[in-house]
Amino acid sequence: MNDKKIEYLIEGISKDIIAYLMEDNGMKMTDAISVFHNSETFAKLSDPNTGLYIESSAYVYEILKSELKMGKITQE
C-alpha cells in the first residue's frame, strides 16, 4: 500500500475518533483533537509499521478508551 493510501486511512480513522470523543464525552472539537493527538494510540496509528491503520475506527477507538481509562493522556 502506498503512503497516500495509508495517510488517507489514518485521516479517516482520526476524523471518526474525534467525532466519537465529542459525542461520547461532550468534548469540544479542539479538546477532542488535543486528547487524540496527544495519545499513544494516535502515535501507533500514525506509524505505518504497526498496521493499525487497516483496523476499523471502532477498534482503534476501543484502544483509545482503554488508554483514557488508564489515565495516560494529558490535554495540552
N, C-alpha and C positions, 0 to 999 in steps of 0.2 A: 504494500500500500504506500502511495507516495505521501510526502509531507503535507501537501494541500488537503488531501482527504482526511488525514489524521487531525490536522488543525480544525477542519470543518466539524468533525465528530466531537472533538474536545469542546469547541464553542457551543455546539448544540446541547451537550450534556450540562455544561456550565449554565447556560440560559435556563434550562429546566430546573436545575438545583436551586438557583437563585429564586425562581418563582415558587418552588416548594418551601423554601425558607420563609419567604414573605407570607405565603398562605398559611402555613402551619404554625408559625411563631409570631405573626403580626409584625414582622420587621419591615422597616423602610428599605427601599431598594439599595440605598447606599450602605446600610448596615449589613444586608444580606450579602452584597458583593464583598464587603470587607471580611466578613466571617468566612466565606468560602475561599477567598483568595489568600487568606492567612492560615489555611488549614493544611494539614499533612495530606489530606485526601486530594486537594487541588494539586499539590506538588506531585503526588503519584499519578494523577490523571494527566498532568502536563508532561510527564516523562513517557515517551513512546515505548521505552523498553519494558514498562510494566504491563502493557497491553490493556490497561484499564479502559482506554477509550473505546474498546469494542463491546463493553458491557452496556447494559441499559442504564438510563438515567436513574431509575428507581433503585437499582442495585448500588450504584455509586452513592446515592443519597442515603441508603442504609448504612454504608460505611461512614459517611459524614456524621450521621446521627449518633453512631457509636462513639465517634471521636468527640462529639459535643458532650455526650454523657460523661466521658472521662475527664472533661474539663481541660482539654489540651489546647483549645483555641482562645486567643485573645483578640479583642477588637482593637484596631489601631486607628 
